Amino acid sequence: MKRWFSAVAIMLLLLVRAPAVAGELQDLVNDARSTVLDFSVDPNLEGFREIAKRAKALLIIPRLGKGGLIFGGSGGSGVLLAREPQSGTWSDPAFYTMSSVTVGAQIGGQVAQVILVVMSERGLDSMLASSVKLGTSLEVAAGPVGTGTNAASADILSYSRSKGLFGGATIEGAWVAEREGWNAEYYGQSVRPVEILRDRKVSNPQADALREVVAKVTESVPTAPNVSSP
């Protein structure tokens, strides 16, 4: 039993390890841009594109790794962007990780692109905390249609694109946590998510390509995003 938990812990550490240099953080931002582009052209994700037009924020995880036999885990790094209510402009990204451990009959492995669409102010407020467990104080539902009684009032809708075989995992119950050190590295000063996402205290021009794609994908009248490399 202890060996199972140790293996899961090691796997999660590898999945959400801290990028060593600012260049790796920029790679993560670029990967987030690519993920949004992938979602913008996937014919199975029309529901995401419609829902995203009403989003308060988007948490983009370019690679959420999962794997396990009986005891499994998932983890990945990503960025959160928030929409300014009046102007509709999108903030620069704040860095986060998402991780969980699940128990059940599950075999195989999977790497998924995941976007969590934050639909309510309560959902965004919770994301601004140092960490939050999805599905406890927050209602989480699966996209694109959001089936189930909680879909219409869900604080967060989750969407994913994946390859591979995996069963039994769920976004509900996952932990989402800010990466304070990553934010400081990327912006050159100690800064909290609320200062990035709401106060707009800092910016990094290298994130403009991501912000542009998010703005185009979430605008009311769809416009083909620029797919050239940032």
Long-range contacts (C-beta under 8 A, 24 or more apart in sequence): 4-70, 4-71, 5-71, 7-71, 8-68, 8-71, 8-72, 8-73, 8-101, 11-65, 11-67, 11-68, 11-73, 11-75, 12-73, 12-74, 12-75, 12-99, 12-101, 15-65, 15-73, 15-74, 15-75, 15-76, 15-99, 16-75, 16-76, 16-77, 16-97, 16-98, 16-99, 18-179, 18-181, 18-182, 19-77, 19-182, 22-185, 22-186, 25-95, 25-182, 25-185, 25-186, 26-186, 26-206, 28-62, 28-77, 28-78, 28-79, 28-95, 29-79, 29-93, 29-186, 29-206, 29-207, 29-210, 30-209, 30-210, 30-230, 31-62, 31-63, 32-60, 32-62, 32-78, 32-79, 32-93, 32-210, 33-209, 33-210, 33-213, 33-230, 34-62, 35-60, 35-61, 35-62, 35-113, 35-115, 36-60, 36-115, 36-210, 36-213, 36-214, 36-217, 36-225, 37-213, 37-225, 37-227, 38-113, 38-161, 39-113, 39-115, 39-159, 39-161, 39-217, 40-213, 40-216, 40-217, 40-225, 42-161, 44-144, 45-144, 45-159, 45-161, 46-144, 47-143, 47-144, 47-145, 47-146, 47-159, 48-115, 48-117, 48-143, 48-144, 48-159, 49-217, 49-222, 51-117, 51-119, 51-143, 51-144, 51-146, 51-157, 52-117, 52-217, 52-218, 53-218, 53-219, 53-220, 54-119, 55-83, 55-117, 55-118, 55-119, 55-218, 56-82, 56-83, 56-118, 56-119, 56-120, 56-121, 56-123, 56-124, 57-81, 57-82, 57-83, 57-118, 57-123, 57-124, 57-127, 57-197, 58-115, 58-116, 58-117, 58-118, 58-214, 58-218, 59-96, 59-98, 59-115, 59-116, 59-118, 59-127, 59-176, 60-114, 60-115, 61-98, 61-113, 61-114, 61-115, 61-116, 62-113, 63-111, 63-112, 63-113, 64-98, 64-111, 64-112, 64-113, 64-114, 64-160, 65-109, 65-110, 65-111, 66-109, 66-110, 66-111, 66-112, 66-166, 66-169, 67-108, 67-109, 67-110, 67-166, 68-102, 68-106, 68-109, 69-106, 69-107, 70-103, 70-104, 70-105, 70-106, 71-101, 71-102, 71-103, 72-101, 72-102, 72-103, 72-104, 72-106, 72-168, 72-169, 73-99, 73-100, 73-101, 73-102, 74-98, 74-99, 74-100, 74-102, 74-169, 74-174, 75-99, 75-100, 76-114, 77-179, 78-114, 79-210, 80-127, 80-193, 80-197, 81-197, 81-210, 81-211, 81-214, 82-118, 82-124, 82-197, 82-198, 83-218, 84-200, 89-215, 90-211, 90-214, 90-215, 90-218, 91-196, 91-197, 91-198, 91-200, 91-211, 92-187, 92-196, 92-200, 92-202, 92-203, 92-204, 92-207, 92-211, 93-186, 93-196, 93-207, 93-210, 94-178, 94-183, 94-193, 94-196, 94-197, 95-178, 95-179, 95-182, 95-183, 95-186, 96-127, 96-176, 96-177, 96-178, 96-179, 96-193, 97-176, 97-177, 97-179, 98-174, 98-175, 98-176, 98-177, 99-174, 99-175, 99-177, 100-169, 100-173, 100-174, 100-175, 102-168, 102-169, 102-170, 102-173, 104-168, 105-167, 105-168, 106-166, 106-167, 106-168, 106-169, 107-165, 107-167, 108-164, 108-165, 108-166, 108-167, 109-164, 109-165, 109-166, 110-162, 110-163, 110-164, 110-165, 110-166, 110-169, 111-162, 111-163, 111-164, 112-160, 112-161, 112-162, 113-160, 113-161, 113-162, 114-158, 114-159, 114-160, 114-171, 115-158, 115-159, 115-160, 116-156, 116-157, 116-158, 116-159, 116-171, 116-176, 117-143, 117-156, 117-157, 117-158, 117-159, 118-155, 118-156, 119-154, 119-155, 119-156, 119-157, 120-155, 122-155, 123-155, 123-156, 124-197, 126-155, 127-176, 127-193, 128-193, 128-194, 128-197, 128-198, 130-177, 130-178, 130-180, 131-175, 131-176, 131-177, 131-178, 132-175, 132-176, 132-177, 133-173, 133-174, 133-175, 133-176, 134-171, 134-172, 134-173, 134-174, 134-175, 134-176, 135-171, 135-172, 135-173, 135-174, 140-171, 140-172, 142-171, 206-230
